[in-house]
């Protein structure tokens, strides 16, 4: 693909189309670590096609090498930081230029306190890391660890995933406000399906040393609710009566982003599961709210989509709990402000909040939507082409990080990218 491509929305959306969604990247990455701990390195057939998940497969298959490069895969880097501490050898874990700017200190300090041997090879608190043979601290009681619940949930999930493989297990106490709790519950739910018993009391988790066990039936990775959100956005911006069908989703999902079903109801997007498991989305005619307010602490990956929809519908919107967006593939909070303002919206931001005061406006000149090398930037803004006309997309290939077939699937609805 060339650097820039032009996205054109159809004059009339092709309704009643069926989109087979990619498998969940979040579940796939957790599953791969669990299987690696079990000594199973063959990826499951239902694994996500996302670049991040495929990168983790590659890295786990190369885990005997001295240098492992996670490139721009943040989840991979954090999960591997913990997983490699189980190996009895010295290795270097590195990544892309952006990855070297993303903090890893809280996870490293937590692992060090348990006996892991980890050194920073560059700036303190940031990759790259040198991970050596761990000398897990022997104590009379189960090791206990306190960690800030307001940090990235991926740090917490990384610790939980390796806890059963530690010699004495782990008691993990989260302190302060917890963000992205559904992602922590996803991790625990998946561990439970693979035979792990744990106790949870409020913000405390107790996991004894034990073995992961494969379920009796083949585990199938469900579809990605974060990807489904882009189609909810399209339906929200479409005319009443438009509908489409999504496949591979589960109604009772491990994924916290399934909350998009509830969030979109007030915008006229109705969701209905068929007996065969297909999800039908339909836009109905109803009065829109005069304002919107979202607390995104527990669904940060939906934030950009919610911003785009609110701006597209010109509904004043306040979004809170956005602190984790600052340390993603890019500073998503600042990037979304810049792109929405480029499209005519009036936007104000703070350290962890955004206020959309007015909506986007059609302009004569085709605006260039910058990707910031962030897959969710383009996918969340793409539905606005329904309202604004053709949009020029910078580096459209970045969507491969989580949803490689995004542009192809949009084509099923009549969109063209050229």
N, C-alpha and C positions, 0 to 999 in steps of 0.2 A: 504493500500500500504506500502511495506517496504520502508526504507529510500532511497535507491538508486535503480534505474531501468535502464535497457539498452535499448536505442532507436536505432532501426535499420531501415534504409531506404530501400525501395525495389530496386531491380536491375532495374526495369522499373516501373515508376509511373503509377498507374491506372488512365488513363485519362477519361475525360468527366464525372467525378463523380459530384454528387450534395451534397453540404454541407449546411445544414440549420443552419444558424448562431444563436447564442444566442442574445437575445434582448440587446439593449444598456444599459450598467450599468450606464453611466452618465445621460442619460435621465430618467432611472428608479428612480435613487436616487432623482433627482429634482422633479419628479412627486410625489413621496411618501411624500415629505415635503409639496408640494402644497395641496395634498389631506388631510394631517394631519391638516393643517391650516383651511381647509374647514370642518373638523370634520369627514372625511371619512377615516377609518383605514383599510377597506377591500382592500387588494392589487389587482391591476388589473390582469386579466388573462394573459396578454402579458408581465408581469414584467420579468426582467432579472433573470436568475437562478444563477447569480453570488453570491458568498458568501457575498460580501459587501451589495448587495441589500437585500438579505434575512436577514442579520444582522440588517439592518435599519428597516425592517418590524418588527422584534422581539423587537427592542428598542422602536419603536413607540407604540407597543402594551403594552409595560411595562412602559410607560412614567410616570405613577403615582408612581412608586417605587422610593425610596430614592437614590439608587445607580444604575447607568446605566454604563455598561461596553461595550464600542465600540470595544474592542479587537484591531485588527490591521487595522481597516477600517478608513482610513484618511478622506475620503469624509463624511462618517457618522459622525465622530467626529466634523468636522467643521460645517456641516449643523445643527447638533443638538445643538452645542454651541449657535447658533443664535436662533434656534427654541425654545429651553427650556426657553429662556428669556421671551417668551410670556406666560409662565405658572406662576401662582401666588403661587409658593411654592419653598422650598429649596431642591435642589438635587445635587448629586455629579456625575460628568461625568468623567470617567476614561478610561483606555485602556491598551494595552499590554506594555511590557517593551520598545519596539521600539517606540510606540506611545508617551510614556512619554519623548522621546528624540526629538520629532518633534515639532517645534515652533507653538504656537497659539497666541502669544502676540499681533500682529497687529489686529487680529479680536477682541480679548478681549478688547483692548484699544478703538477700534471703538465703540463697544457695550456699554462700560462704559460711553463714552462721550454722548450717547443717553439716559442714565439713567439706564442701566442694572446693576444689582448687581452681580458681579463675583469676586471670590477670588481664588488665586492660593493656592493649598494645598501642593505643593512641590516647585520646583525651579521656580523663577519668569519667566514668559513668556512661561511656558510649562505646560501640563497637569500633574496631574488631576486638575479639576476645581470644585469649589462649586458655583452653580448658584442659586441665591435667587430671591425673588419677585422684579420685576423691578419697578422703579418709573420714568417712561418716562418723560423727561424734557419738560415742556410746554413752548412754545415760541410763540411770536406774528406771526412769519413766520414759514414756513415749516423748520424742522431741517435740517441743512446742515452738511455734513461730507466730509472731505478730507482724501483720503487714497492712498498710494503708488500703482501705477498700475503695478509695477514690482514684487509685492509679488504674492503668490499663488492666482490664479483666483478663487479658492474655497472660499477664504475669501470674495471676492467681490460677488460671487454668493450667498453665505449665507446671506449677507446683503440685496441683491436685493430680494431674495425670501420672506423675512419677511417684506420688506418695505410696501407693501399694508396693512399689519395687524397692523402697528404702528399707534398710535392715530392721528398723523398729517402727515403720510407718510414720505418720505425721499428724500432729494436731495443729490446725491452722486457724488463727483468730484474726478476723478482719476488724479493723478499727476505723472509726469515723464513718462518713457517708459512703455508701457503696454505689458505684455506677456500673452500668451494664450487667446487672444481676442476672438477667435471662441467659447471658452467655456462660456464666458460672453454672447455672442450673442445667444448661445444655451439656456442659462437660460432665457434671455429676450424673445426669440421666444416661448419658452414653456409657460411662464407666459402670453404672448399675446394670445396664443391658449386657455388659461383658463380665458379669459375675462379681463385681466389687460391692462389698457391704460398707456402708459409712453411716456415721451418726451426725446429724446437724441439730444444733441448738442455737437458734438466733444467728449470730455472726460467726459461730464456731463450727468447725468441721473436724471430725475425728475419723481417720482412716488407718486401720491396722495394716501391718505387712501381710500381703496375700497375693495370690496369683490371679491375673486376668484369665478368664475362661470364655472361649468362643460360644455364642448362643447356639442352640440346637439347630435352628433354621438359619439360612443364609441372611446376613444383615444387608438390607437394601438401603442405600443412602437416598433420602427423600429429596425432592426438588428444593430449589433455593428461594426462600421467601424474600430475601433482599432483592433478587432479580425480579420476582413477581411485582414488587413495588413500582417498577418502571411502567408496567402495564396498568396498574391501578392509576398512575398519574395520567397515562394516555386516556383512559376511560373518563377520568375526572374532567379532563379538558375537552372531551368530545361532546357531540350533540346528544341530547336525550334519545334513548332508544338503541344507541350503539352497544354492542356486546362482543365479547370474545371469550375463548375457553383456554384454560391453562392446565397443563398436565404435570403429574408427578408430585404434586403438593399433598401434604397431609394436614387434615383439619386439626387434629390434636398433635401439634408439631413440637419437636424439641426446640425449635427456633423462636426466639423472642420477637423476631421481625414479623411473625405472623399477626402481630397486633395491627398491621396495616389494614386488615379486614375491618376492624372497629374504627380506626382513625378516618377511613374514607367514607364511612356511612353518612356523615353529616355533609359530605360533598356530593352526595347522590350516587355513590358507587355501591351497588349491592352485590353480595357474594353468595353463591349457592353451590354446594358440592352435590354432584350426582352420585347415584349408587355405584357407578364405575370408578369414582374417585376424581373425575374431572371437576375443575372449579370454573364456574361461569361468572364472569363479571358483566354487569349491565348498568348503564347510566340511566337513571330515572330523573324525571323533571320534579324538582322540589326547590323551595327557596333556599338560597345559600346563606350561611351565617354572616353576620356583619363583621365579625373578627374571629381570629383563630389564635389558639394558645397551645403550645406543645412543650412538654417537659421531656427532653430527649435523652435524659441520663441513661435510660435502660434500652434505648433503641437508636444509638448514634449513627448507625449505617443508613437509617431512614431519613436523617435530618436534611440532606441535600435534596432529596426528592420532595419532602414536605415544603422546603423553601421554594423550589421551582413551581410547585402546584399553586401555592399561595400567591406567588408573584404573577403566575399565569392567569389566575382567576381574579386578580386585583383585590384580594381580601387582606386587609391589614393583619399582620401575623407577628406574634411574639414567640420566639423559641428560646428555651433555657437548657441548661445542662450540657453545653456544647464544649466543655473543656477538653475532652479527648480528641476533638476534631483538629486541634492545634498541632498534634504530633502524629498525624496520619501520613499518607504518601506525600501530601503537601499540607500547608496550613489551610484546611478546608473552609474554615470560617472566613478568613481573609479572601480566599480565592472565590468563594461564592458571592461575597459582597461585590467584588470587582466585576464578575461576569454578569450578575443581575443588574448592576448599574450600567454596564455596557449595553444591556438590552432595554434600558429605560426605566428600571425600577428605582425607587428611593429606599436605600437600605442603611441602617445604622447597626454597628456591632460593638460589643464590649469583650471582656476577657473570655466569657463563656455564654454569651447570648447574642441574639440577632433580633432586630425589629424591622420588619418589612412594612414600610409606610405607604407605598403605592406600587402598582403593578407594572409589568413590562409593556412596552409599546412597539408597534410595528414601525420600522424605519426603512427608508428608501435603499440605503446601502446594506448589503448583506454583512452582518457582523461576523467576526471570527471568534469562535468559542475556543478558548485556550484550555488545554487538557491538564496542564501542570504535571504531566506524567501520572495522573491520578484517574484510574478507571471509572470511579463513581462520578467524577465531574461531568464527563460527556454523557453518560447514560442518564443522569438525573435531569440534564438540561435538554436533551434531544426531544422530549415530548413537546417542548415549547414551539417547535417548528410548525406544529398544527396551527398555532395562532399567529406566528411572526413571519411565516414564509421561510424560504431557504436559509439555512444556517451553515456557515463554513466551519468544519470541525478540524481542529488541530490534533494531529497524531491519533487518528481514530483507532489505530491498532492497540492502544493501551487497554481497551476493554477486555482483551484476552486475559488479563490478570484474574478476572472473576467470571466473565461471561463471554467466551470466545465467539459465540454465534449470535451476538446481540444484533449486529447490523443485518445479518441474514434473516433473523426472525422478524425484525422490523419490516423487512421487504415483504413478508407474508401479508402484512397489513396495508401494503401499497406504497411504503416509503422507498425512496431511491437514494443511494449514496454513490456519488460519481466523482 
